[in-house]
Amino acid sequence: MQLFIDSADVRELRTVAASGLVDGVTTNPTLIARSGAKMADAIAEICAIINGPVSAEAVATDREGMLAEGRFLARIASNVVVKLPLTPDGLRATRALTDEGIRVNVTLCFSAVQALLAAKAGAFFISPFIGRLDDKGVDGMELIHEIRQIYDNYGYDTQILAASIRSAEHVRQAALAGSDCATLPPKIFSQLYHHELTDSGLAAFLKDWAATGQSIL
């Protein structure tokens, strides 16, 4: 499963990218606003750090506006993926941009039938929001299972990008459900490394080694 980082903070992204484990980045208008940078400048800098897909979201709500913004964003760098909302105009714009060779990440997906429509519109990614469904008392992970089955049933190439990830457990469950990707905040990414038995085991090994008085080099 590909791991994306959900952030527009360039310093954070440089740090996590150094791990060699990051496959892409997702941004949204809220994250860009928090960064304090201009949209085009922020996306260009992120694309220079990350070789993989970088999702940049249009803010227009009508088809023509989305097309204009999507084409502008796609020109920033070759690894930009235009992010559009799962609305009628969003899916119409998705089809048009896809036909032009521009990859689209359809976002704010909360049902399997929405994901079906996005795939039919040619979306490169579909972003189901797991955590927000959980907040409403709905099992968000079940949506990943449903989308996976539908896409496999009909051979759709649209990749499932699990979003609104709230924990390392969400990442585990998304991977088991067959999600192609997951996008997570840097804080959650750092949690993937840790397990209490890893920490205690390493401490024991180092203590025993120190008692020998040896040096490997």
VMD Tcl script that draws the C-alpha trace (Angstrom):
set ca {
  {0.00 0.00 0.00}
  {1.26 3.46 -0.88}
  {1.62 5.91 2.00}
  {0.88 9.57 1.36}
  {1.32 12.47 3.78}
  {-1.60 14.84 4.29}
  {0.17 18.16 4.80}
  {1.23 21.40 3.13}
  {3.96 22.13 5.69}
  {7.19 22.02 3.70}
  {9.40 21.47 6.74}
  {7.29 18.51 7.86}
  {7.33 17.05 4.39}
  {11.11 17.33 4.05}
  {11.48 15.42 7.32}
  {9.15 12.56 6.44}
  {10.41 12.38 2.84}
  {13.90 11.69 4.20}
  {12.58 8.33 5.43}
  {12.33 7.08 1.85}
  {8.92 5.62 2.73}
  {6.62 8.37 1.44}
  {4.93 7.78 -1.90}
  {2.99 11.02 -2.31}
  {1.27 14.00 -0.70}
  {-2.28 15.24 -0.41}
  {-3.22 18.84 0.29}
  {-6.48 20.72 0.60}
  {-7.45 24.40 0.88}
  {-7.39 24.26 4.69}
  {-3.84 22.88 4.76}
  {-2.66 25.45 2.20}
  {-4.23 28.25 4.24}
  {-2.44 27.04 7.37}
  {0.89 27.04 5.52}
  {0.57 30.76 4.81}
  {1.94 30.27 1.29}
  {0.36 31.00 -2.06}
  {-1.24 27.91 -3.57}
  {0.96 27.73 -6.67}
  {4.16 28.36 -4.70}
  {3.30 25.76 -2.05}
  {2.43 23.07 -4.60}
  {5.55 23.75 -6.65}
  {7.78 23.43 -3.58}
  {6.06 20.24 -2.44}
  {6.37 18.71 -5.91}
  {10.11 19.41 -5.83}
  {10.40 17.47 -2.55}
  {8.14 14.53 -3.39}
  {8.51 12.60 -6.65}
  {5.15 10.86 -6.31}
  {1.62 12.20 -6.79}
  {0.84 15.52 -5.12}
  {-2.87 16.31 -4.87}
  {-3.75 19.98 -5.31}
  {-7.39 20.93 -4.84}
  {-9.48 23.28 -6.94}
  {-11.79 25.61 -5.01}
  {-14.26 26.48 -7.77}
  {-17.65 24.80 -7.45}
  {-18.79 24.98 -11.08}
  {-17.54 22.81 -13.94}
  {-15.92 25.58 -15.95}
  {-14.20 27.02 -12.89}
  {-12.89 23.58 -11.89}
  {-11.58 23.01 -15.42}
  {-9.73 26.33 -15.45}
  {-8.24 25.82 -11.99}
  {-7.47 22.17 -12.67}
  {-5.56 22.97 -15.85}
  {-3.64 25.71 -14.02}
  {-2.71 23.39 -11.14}
  {-1.67 20.59 -13.52}
  {0.79 22.92 -15.23}
  {2.69 23.55 -11.98}
  {4.47 20.18 -12.10}
  {4.16 16.84 -13.85}
  {3.33 15.01 -10.62}
  {0.33 17.18 -9.70}
  {-2.98 15.36 -9.35}
  {-5.96 17.71 -9.48}
  {-8.34 17.23 -6.58}
  {-12.05 17.77 -7.23}
  {-15.15 17.30 -5.05}
  {-17.64 14.50 -5.53}
  {-20.43 16.65 -6.95}
  {-22.18 16.55 -10.33}
  {-20.02 19.39 -11.64}
  {-16.96 17.82 -10.03}
  {-17.50 14.54 -11.85}
  {-18.20 16.30 -15.15}
  {-14.93 18.17 -14.74}
  {-13.21 14.91 -13.78}
  {-14.25 13.33 -17.06}
  {-13.08 16.33 -19.08}
  {-9.70 16.60 -17.34}
  {-9.15 12.84 -17.53}
  {-9.82 12.95 -21.27}
  {-7.11 15.63 -21.49}
  {-4.62 13.35 -19.72}
  {-4.80 15.12 -16.36}
  {-5.07 12.83 -13.33}
  {-7.87 13.58 -10.88}
  {-8.34 12.71 -7.21}
  {-12.08 12.79 -6.44}
  {-12.44 13.75 -2.80}
  {-15.09 13.83 -0.07}
  {-16.43 10.37 -0.85}
  {-18.76 8.91 1.79}
  {-20.58 6.10 -0.02}
  {-19.83 3.18 -2.32}
  {-22.19 4.44 -5.01}
  {-20.39 7.80 -5.01}
  {-17.16 5.87 -5.56}
  {-18.80 3.99 -8.44}
  {-19.71 7.27 -10.13}
  {-16.17 8.60 -9.67}
  {-14.69 5.51 -11.30}
  {-17.12 5.83 -14.21}
  {-16.01 9.47 -14.58}
  {-12.40 8.30 -14.93}
  {-11.00 9.32 -11.53}
  {-7.39 8.31 -10.95}
  {-7.92 8.30 -7.16}
  {-11.06 8.13 -5.03}
  {-10.71 9.50 -1.48}
  {-13.17 7.94 0.99}
  {-13.10 9.74 4.36}
  {-12.90 7.06 7.04}
  {-12.58 9.16 10.19}
  {-15.44 11.49 9.36}
  {-17.75 8.51 8.91}
  {-16.58 7.08 12.23}
  {-17.43 10.43 13.82}
  {-21.02 9.93 12.65}
  {-21.22 6.47 14.18}
  {-20.74 4.71 10.82}
  {-17.99 2.13 10.26}
  {-15.78 4.05 7.85}
  {-13.60 1.05 7.10}
  {-16.57 -0.88 5.75}
  {-16.70 1.69 2.96}
  {-13.18 0.71 1.89}
  {-14.26 -2.95 1.70}
  {-17.33 -2.04 -0.36}
  {-15.42 0.13 -2.83}
  {-12.72 -2.54 -3.20}
  {-15.32 -5.16 -4.08}
  {-17.12 -2.93 -6.58}
  {-13.91 -1.91 -8.33}
  {-12.71 -5.50 -8.48}
  {-16.10 -6.70 -9.73}
  {-15.98 -4.42 -12.75}
  {-12.27 -3.94 -13.34}
  {-12.11 -0.22 -12.58}
  {-8.57 1.17 -12.46}
  {-9.40 3.98 -10.01}
  {-7.13 3.70 -6.97}
  {-8.62 3.80 -3.48}
  {-6.92 6.45 -1.36}
  {-8.10 6.08 2.24}
  {-8.37 9.55 3.80}
  {-9.31 11.09 7.13}
  {-6.96 8.61 8.81}
  {-7.00 9.04 12.59}
  {-4.68 6.28 13.86}
  {-2.12 3.62 13.02}
  {-4.98 1.13 13.43}
  {-6.80 2.86 10.58}
  {-3.73 2.31 8.40}
  {-3.62 -1.38 9.33}
  {-7.29 -1.88 8.58}
  {-7.10 0.03 5.29}
  {-4.20 -2.15 4.16}
  {-6.10 -5.32 5.07}
  {-9.17 -4.03 3.22}
  {-7.16 -3.65 0.03}
  {-6.88 0.13 -0.15}
  {-4.28 1.11 -2.74}
  {-3.11 4.10 -0.70}
  {-3.65 5.88 2.58}
  {-2.98 9.53 3.34}
  {-2.13 10.39 6.91}
  {-0.88 13.34 8.96}
  {2.84 13.33 9.82}
  {1.98 12.55 13.46}
  {0.20 9.34 12.47}
  {3.00 8.42 10.06}
  {5.52 8.58 12.91}
  {3.32 6.26 14.99}
  {3.69 3.48 12.42}
  {7.25 2.82 13.55}
  {6.41 2.18 17.17}
  {5.44 -0.83 19.24}
  {6.14 -1.19 22.94}
  {7.81 -4.58 22.42}
  {10.15 -3.11 19.80}
  {11.18 -0.38 22.23}
  {11.65 -2.73 25.20}
  {13.40 -5.35 23.10}
  {15.90 -2.83 21.73}
  {16.58 -1.49 25.22}
  {17.31 -5.03 26.46}
  {19.64 -5.80 23.55}
  {21.59 -2.59 24.08}
  {21.87 -3.19 27.82}
  {23.22 -6.72 27.28}
  {25.65 -5.52 24.63}
  {26.96 -2.71 26.81}
  {27.73 -5.27 29.56}
  {30.17 -7.06 27.22}
  {32.38 -3.98 26.88}
  {32.79 -4.72 23.18}
  {32.69 -2.43 20.17}
  {31.70 -3.60 16.69}
  {34.05 -1.11 15.01}
}
mol new
graphics top color blue
foreach p $ca { graphics top sphere $p radius 0.5 }
foreach p [lrange $ca 0 end-1] q [lrange $ca 1 end] { graphics top cylinder $p $q radius 0.2 }
display resetview
